[in-house]
Amino acid sequence: MAKQPLGSADRLTGLVAKLAETVDSRAGGNPEKSYTAKLLNSGELRCGKKIAEEAAEVALAIAAEGRKETASEAADLIFHLLVGLRAKGVPLDMVADALAERRGVSGLAEKAARQTKA
């Protein structure tokens, strides 16, 4: 199977921003009518467990499923990650700052720097 480049992130960026707005708008909503509100009301631990579950599903899809299934699982993970970040009170700007700090730094060097701090 030919490997596809990741391509432009412009469309994804816009969709993630809209999804983040939707998550924000559903916070404090009725958990009987909104899955997002239900997850947020369940607390950080439940949100974290859901992220781990979705991440495992993405990993398995990458290993053994098709591209469409992998994309669908990745979409689920992104949604649950946004909910988890909201539950923890971590704004997307903090995530952007963390990514910006790592830009231009080798992943191997960044990982080694984290291990020396621990």
C-alpha positions in Angstrom: 0.0 0.0 0.0 1.3 3.4 -1.0 1.9 5.8 1.9 0.0 9.0 1.7 1.6 12.4 2.8 -0.2 14.1 5.7 -1.0 17.0 3.4 -2.4 20.4 4.4 -3.8 20.8 7.9 -5.9 23.9 7.1 -9.2 22.0 6.8 -8.5 19.9 9.9 -7.5 23.0 11.9 -10.8 24.7 11.1 -12.8 21.6 12.0 -11.0 21.1 15.3 -11.6 24.7 16.2 -15.3 24.4 15.5 -15.4 21.1 17.4 -13.7 22.8 20.4 -16.4 25.5 20.3 -19.0 22.8 20.3 -17.4 21.1 23.3 -17.3 24.4 25.1 -20.9 25.2 24.3 -22.0 21.8 25.7 -20.1 22.1 28.9 -22.7 22.5 31.7 -25.4 21.2 29.5 -27.9 18.4 30.3 -26.0 15.1 30.5 -29.2 13.3 29.6 -29.3 15.1 26.3 -25.6 15.6 25.5 -22.9 13.0 25.3 -20.3 15.8 25.7 -22.0 17.1 28.9 -22.2 13.5 30.2 -18.5 12.9 29.7 -17.6 16.3 31.2 -19.8 15.6 34.2 -18.2 12.2 34.7 -14.9 13.9 35.6 -11.2 13.9 34.6 -10.6 10.2 35.3 -13.4 9.0 33.1 -12.3 11.4 30.3 -8.8 10.1 30.6 -9.9 6.5 30.4 -12.0 7.3 27.4 -9.0 8.9 25.7 -6.9 5.8 26.4 -9.6 3.6 25.0 -9.8 5.7 21.8 -6.0 5.9 21.4 -5.9 2.1 21.6 -8.5 1.9 18.9 -6.5 4.2 16.7 -3.4 2.1 17.3 -5.2 -1.1 16.4 -6.8 0.5 13.3 -3.3 1.7 12.1 -2.0 -1.9 12.6 -4.8 -3.9 11.2 -7.6 -1.8 9.6 -8.1 0.2 6.4 -7.5 3.9 6.0 -11.2 4.9 6.3 -11.5 3.0 9.6 -8.2 4.6 10.8 -9.5 8.0 10.0 -12.7 7.4 11.8 -11.0 6.2 14.9 -8.6 9.2 14.8 -11.6 11.5 14.6 -13.0 9.8 17.7 -9.7 10.3 19.5 -9.5 14.0 18.6 -13.1 14.6 19.9 -12.4 12.8 23.2 -9.0 14.6 23.6 -10.8 17.9 23.3 -13.3 16.8 25.9 -10.5 15.7 28.2 -8.7 18.9 27.8 -11.8 20.9 28.6 -12.4 18.6 31.7 -8.9 19.3 32.9 -9.1 23.1 32.1 -6.3 23.0 29.6 -7.0 25.6 26.8 -5.9 24.8 23.3 -3.5 27.8 23.4 -1.5 25.9 26.1 -1.3 22.9 23.7 -0.2 25.2 20.9 2.5 26.8 23.1 3.8 23.3 23.9 3.9 22.4 20.2 5.6 25.7 19.4 8.3 25.2 22.0 9.1 21.9 20.3 9.1 23.1 16.8 12.5 22.6 15.1 13.7 20.4 17.9 14.5 16.8 17.1 11.9 14.4 18.6 14.8 12.3 19.9 16.4 15.4 21.6 13.1 16.5 23.0 12.4 13.1 24.5 15.9 12.9 26.0 15.5 16.3 27.6 12.2 15.1 29.2 13.9 12.0 30.6 16.7 14.1 32.2 14.1 16.3 33.9 12.4 13.3 35.5 
